[in-house]
């Protein structure tokens, strides 16, 4: 499982980009449009990965803040080391 996620996250866009560049270089007249689409798809996959990771980070921050607020409610002060 640890190998599959990075392979999809980064390997798939690399493969799509390489295939797109190869199509652009070798078959410009017939398959060049497909090459551009493959490169665009690689960019979309990378951007979706970025947005997904940002949303997970945001959820983690919310969870830590909720825990700090619960600590404050119980003890009357913010927890040590909380930013």
N, C-alpha and C positions, 0 to 999 in steps of 0.2 A: 504494500500500500504506500510506503514511503517513496518508492521509486515511481509509481504510477502518477501521482499528483504532479510532481515537477515535470515529468515527461509530457503530460497534457498541457500543463501551464506554460511551459517554455519551449518544449520540443515541437509541439504542434505548430506554433507560429513560425519557428525556424524552418521546419519542413515546408510549410506553405510558402514562405518567402523564397526559399531556394527554388521550389518548383515554379513559382511565378517569374523569378528572374530568368530561369532556364527557358521558360516558354517565350519570354520577351526577347531573349538573345537569339534563340534558334528559329522560332516560328513567328516572327513579328507580323507577317502579313495575314496568316490564317488564325493563329491561336494567341496573338498578342493581347487581345481583350481579356481572355481567360487568365493570362498572367497577371494583368492589372487587378482583376477580381481576386485572385489568390493572395496577392500582396495586401489588398484592402481587407480581406478576411483575416489575415494574420494580425493586422493592426487592431481590428475589432476584437479578436480573441484576447490580445494583450490588454486592451482597455477594459473589457469586461472583467478580466482577472484583477486589474487594479481597483475597479469600483467594488468588486466583491470583497477584496481584502480591506478596503477602507471601511466598508459597512461592518465587517466583523470587528475591526479595531474600535469603531464607534460604540458597538454593543458592549465590548469589554470595558471601555471607559465609563459607560453608563452603569454597568454592574458594579464597578469599583466605587463610583460615587454613591450609589444606593447603599452599599455596605458601609461606607463612611457615615452616611446620614443615619443609618440604624445604630451605629456605634455612638454617634453624637446623642441620639435620643436616649440611649441607655445610660451613658456616662456623663453627659453634659459638656463634653469637649471633643474636639476633632482628634482622630487617631494620630499617633506619631508617624511621621514620614509621609503623610498624605499631602499631595501637592494641591 
